[in-house]
């Protein structure tokens, strides 16, 4: 702070509080709705004080799902989301760190060609190749499988770049010393590179966990069986169209369950999250 | 940038890049090549015969008023999302940079929406704005505003913009805050000594120094509005009413998956691919320049 201006400080706090409240309002409304019986929600205006149906609503969606839209149990969907949220970051980190290691620590024919190939994937998001990718998955018999849900999403140029960038900052003396001591490349990788990369891995993990958990278009395309729905897909399937026809108390309970894991990861690992966010964007 | 010290092996590096290259080829290159190939084909109404028609699909596409309309809607949508998202986050970040007491608490309260899936963000706002039962709809009605996004295209657009901006504020906020905190204090102090007040300092020093961050966020937000908002749209308006919120990505999905128009949808994919490539090139050009600062 350069100078003390009480009025301006007051104003700053007021703006921030207003912002935080407006941002939190949808969450609060969702929470209240998830504790109310159906009749209270369709009675306009719905109450803004939590009701007493919390356990009933959450129990209903976790064990049985909604009664009008998709009838799949949300516990199963949470499991599917968790598979995506864990396999995608772990797979992405694993294949990116070894390919970055190869590109930084070896000279081999086609090295630049491979690097260029990985780079170009940045320009091919799922959205621009919807139908052919769907057909590839169908040809490989991976529709409605965990492999189909995760495998196509683990290739990532950003993760490879991030590791490459980090490896460039690792002092050459370490590799030299390792070579003089007779360590081969893989020994050097396990004993030196991997421990040094811990921070980068943690940051990537947080970002990719959220990325995997929140996937929408991809599971929408390749899952048709309710047992393979992720939570986010399940929510959109519970909305049956028409305001009053949708069981909003169950939709909102599911929405809160779907928000909880990634929100916890962001809040608990805030430091890694900020680092990952700022660094993965080149 | 090259490493001075390298290892030697005739086979190991290939083995190490193999998994990533395999996935890239199977799930990225092969489908992309197919999308380009399909865009030159025309299928008959029953999907029995396909014939090579060259650029016919593209010609049809750019003569299709629905497609041109979708282009316009995407432009309006991304300008609204990027513009309002950036302005709101900049205000919040500037305030958060000022306060000392409670700074961490504010930050925590402002960044959590990043964890919310776009589709869920859409559902939350659609619920509050639901035409017959929504709590905000009720408040608007009390104020004399007739709100029904299910039939009113402009209100539907407003709804998806609000949901999309809400979802993206935390991201912009964190980048602006990082940008603000990297501005040297001495510059601000020097200006203060010369008698510049907080407003003057913001316009003449802070904002120009933030321009790289702002430009970066502009590109990222446009990419976000083009692609990542698919979930917001699909979970709320589904492109409606009457195509009022049908952005390009949604149209590719709708024409290809729901309407089964292989050639037309692929041609749209190819157009989108060009847009992504352009945006990526702009972004990288700019980042190269920023490094020289």
Interface residues (C-beta under 8 A of the other chain):
Chain A: X1 X2 X3 X5 X8 X9 X11 X12 X13 X15 X16 X19 X20 X23 X24 X25 X26 X27 X29 X30 X33 X41 X42 X44 X45 X46 X48 X94 X95 X96 X98 X99 X101 X102 X103 X104 X105 X106 X107 X108 X111 X114 X117 X118 X120 X121 X122 X123 X124 X125 X127 X128 X129 X130 X131 X132 X133 X134 X135 X136 X151 X152 X154 X155 X160 X167 X168 X172 X175 X176 X179 X184 X185 X186 X188 X210 X213 X214 X216 X217 X220 X221 X232 X235 X236 X239 X243 X244 X248 X251 X252 X255 X258 X259 X262 X263 X265 X266 X267 X270 X273 X274 X277 X278 X281 X282
Chain B: X1 X3 X4 X5 X6 X7 X8 X9 X12 X13 X14 X16 X17 X19 X20 X21 X23 X24 X25 X26 X27 X28 X29 X30 X31 X32 X34 X35 X38 X88 X91 X92 X95 X96 X98 X99 X100 X102 X106 X108 X109 X110 X111 X112 X113 X114 X115 X116 X117 X118 X119 X120 X121 X123 X124 X125 X127 X128 X130 X131 X132 X133 X134 X135 X138 X139 X166 X169 X171 X174 X175 X178 X185 X188 X189 X192 X198 X216 X220 X227 X230 X231 X234 X235 X249 X252 X253 X256 X257 X262 X265 X266 X269 X270 X272 X273 X276 X277 X280 X283 X284 X287
